[in-house]
Structure formats: C-alpha cells, structure tokens
Amino acid sequence: MEANGLAQQPVILGATDALKKKYLEPMTEELQMCAYAVTEPGAGSDVQALSTTAVRKGDKYVINGNKMWITNAGVAKWFFVVALTDTEKRARGGMTAFIVDADWPGVTVHKKEQNLGQRASDTRAITFEDVEVPAENVVGVEGDGWKLAMAAFDYTRPAVASGAVGVARAAMEYAMQYAMERKAFGKPIFSHQAISFMIAEMAMNIDAGRLLCWQAGEMKDRGVRNTMQSSFAKAFCADMCMKVCTDAVQVFGGYGYNCEYPVEKLMRDAKIFQIYEGTSQIQRLIIGRELFVRGR
Ligand SMILES: Cc1cc2nc3c(=O)[nH]c(=O)nc-3n(C[C@H](O)[C@H](O)[C@H](O)COP(=O)(O)OP(=O)(O)OC[C@H]3O[C@@H](n4cnc5c(N)ncnc54)[C@H](O)[C@@H]3O)c2cc1C
C-alpha cells in the first residue's frame, strides 16, 4: 500500500484530470497496485545519474532503459516512470515522468528479488525496450520529472517513517511480554535494571519518532514546506526502528536469534527503512542542505 502511495503521489501532484481519472479513479473502486519506477542499476541515491531515455516520435515517446528494486513491480497495473528527455539538461528540466501500463509491448518485469526482510513485498527489476507511450501519459509537462519524483517524498516519507514506528512498537511489545515471563537469577528479567532501561529507551524513542511523523504530516496538511521535517522523521524512525528491533532480539537472548520467535523477523524488516525512499545518509544530506543552503 505504501508503494502504491509513492507511485500515486506525483500523479496527484502533476497529472491532468484526464490522466487522474484514467489511472487513479479505478484505484478508489477496486484493489489495484501501481509502482514508482525511478531507481536504476546505476542510479539509486544519485537519481540524477539515471540513464533510461524517452525519445519523442510524433504523438508518442519511445522509452528504453532498466529500472531496479521496484516495489510492487510484479503486481502493478501501471508504473510511474522517470526518463531522460534531454541528456544534457538532466535534472534541470531534462527528466520527464510518464505513466506506463505494465502490459504494454516492450515492458518486461523480471523475477522477484529475495530480500533480507519485508519478504511479502514484491521487488523486481523492469526493462523497457522500445516501449511506445502516448504523449498524453506524460505526468505534468515535459521536463517536470525530477521535480515531481522528488516532491512526492514530502508526502510519503512521513508515512514510511510511521511504518518504522509500527515495526518498532511491535518489537517493544514482544520484548515487554517476554521480559515479564522469562526468569533469570530467580526473577523476571524486566526486574534486572539493564533490561527495563533498554525497554524504557525503546518507549522514549518510539514516542519521539511518532511525534516527528505527526509533525511532518501536520505541516503538509497545513500546506507548509516540510522537506526537512520529513527527513527528520524518515531518518530518526528508520534508525530508531533498527535499534529497537536489535535490542528486542537482545531481550529475548538466544530465543531472539531463532525464527520460532517474532523479533528476528522484525529486525530483518527494520533494516530496509534505512535504505528505501532515500537512505539514512541521504536524509542527513537533505537536512544539511535545508539548514545551510535553503535556510540561508
Ligand atoms: C526492497 C527495496 C525496495 C525498493 N523500492 C523502490 C521502489 O519502489 N522504487 C524505486 O524507484 N526504488 C526503490 N528502491 C531503491 C532504493 O530507493 C535505493 O536502493 C536507495 O535509494 C539506495 O540506492 P542504491 O541502492 O543505489 O545505493 P547507493 O546509492 O549506491 O548507496 C550506497 C551507500 O552509499 C551511501 N551514499 C550514496 N551517496 C551518498 C552521499 N552523497 N553521501 C553519503 N552517503 C552516500 C548510501 O547511503 C548507501 O549507504 C528499493 C530498494 C530496495 C532494497
């Protein structure tokens, strides 16, 4: 669902009413999936390095290139795709966004990747080979691709961060339950201060993360620029979730390391929050830029 939101957001922001009606309206009526296809084998954090091209031919564009790590790719009805329409200008007006139907000729969706965590999520590579896309499927106008692809994150990063809060909360709840049941040295392990302090840290940080999500979301609802606060929420909650889940495994001791118990799964699921929708390093880069460049 979160991947649906990521693909839909730039369409909500930039598409014509006709395009919204065609691609978004059916999603309000039945269960449908879509995917945000921006990352490439050679362009992840550095989106500006992408090499997929879209060449205008009459009333169509012809797309060629490879996308990588696309969530929902195997189940999506359509893709939000960013391609170069001007290889010189690139992010300065040379990238264009398109909606591409998954079943159009020339679209190949590859095998499901075997990932560390969030394994129910469908992540695949996609190849576009001479895919003809009608010009009316451009989202916004030619050259808007970079702007739209990035603008979506101000809406979706608080939501991803909320997912991390949820995973962390689950890990904490399992850890609390276990700490009350498991005995060591004649008493429940929560009464060993090292354990209760670890869980107290979890509770504090989960609450702090939740408040950062709410702050970023509330600012967006008011129409206030929230780029920095979205990155606060995304980076803090992803890193917090990883720490909380690792500590939950610690509370479970040897049982935490075993797949009979739920916390090892949560620890694996947590890791991706630090990678997708901009890594934890990239969030800090954005925060630095907002503070020193934009703020000034
Ligand atoms: C499971 C999964 C699902 C995904 N879903 C999608 C999707 O639906 N759509 C989509 O378009 N993409 C998706 N992605 C791609 C994801 O957004 C990228 O993997 C991510 O942005 C990182 O890019 P990369 O993997 O190329 O790593 P790289 O960019 O190669 O980064 C490698 C390391 O270098 C660091 N680094 C890079 N540049 C800098 C810098 N300037 N300063 C400091 N550190 C830096 C990174 O933080 C990272 O630690 C998904 C990825 C995964 C694994």
The ligand as a Gaussian input file, in Angstrom:
#p B3LYP/6-31G(d) Opt

LIG

0 1
 C       13.490000      -3.597000      -1.017000
 C       13.685000      -2.348000      -1.805000
 C       12.591000      -1.695000      -2.330000
 C       12.764000      -0.553000      -3.121000
 N       11.669000       0.026000      -3.721000
 C       11.867000       1.008000      -4.650000
 C       10.759000       1.492000      -5.442000
 O        9.613000       1.077000      -5.293000
 N       11.025000       2.422000      -6.397000
 C       12.272000       2.923000      -6.619000
 O       12.431000       3.761000      -7.515000
 N       13.333000       2.499000      -5.860000
 C       13.161000       1.553000      -4.904000
 N       14.218000       1.089000      -4.155000
 C       15.543000       1.661000      -4.373000
 C       16.065000       2.460000      -3.172000
 O       15.410000       3.694000      -3.097000
 C       17.595000       2.566000      -3.344000
 O       18.127000       1.280000      -3.112000
 C       18.187000       3.572000      -2.396000
 O       17.800000       4.872000      -2.748000
 C       19.714000       3.499000      -2.369000
 O       20.255000       3.458000      -3.642000
 P       21.341000       2.340000      -4.021000
 O       20.798000       1.033000      -3.624000
 O       21.722000       2.539000      -5.434000
 O       22.569000       2.636000      -3.083000
 P       23.721000       3.694000      -3.388000
 O       23.131000       4.979000      -3.842000
 O       24.740000       3.054000      -4.243000
 O       24.309000       3.905000      -1.918000
 C       25.215000       3.001000      -1.321000
 C       25.628000       3.598000       0.022000
 O       26.290000       4.854000      -0.188000
 C       25.627000       5.865000       0.564000
 N       25.679000       7.127000      -0.189000
 C       25.400000       7.330000      -1.502000
 N       25.544000       8.628000      -1.810000
 C       25.927000       9.269000      -0.684000
 C       26.224000      10.620000      -0.353000
 N       26.150000      11.599000      -1.261000
 N       26.583000      10.902000       0.921000
 C       26.657000       9.916000       1.851000
 N       26.385000       8.613000       1.610000
 C       26.016000       8.300000       0.358000
 C       24.203000       5.366000       0.742000
 O       23.580000       5.982000       1.861000
 C       24.432000       3.884000       0.940000
 O       24.791000       3.634000       2.283000
 C       14.059000      -0.026000      -3.325000
 C       15.164000      -0.672000      -2.763000
 C       15.000000      -1.821000      -2.033000
 C       16.221000      -2.532000      -1.499000

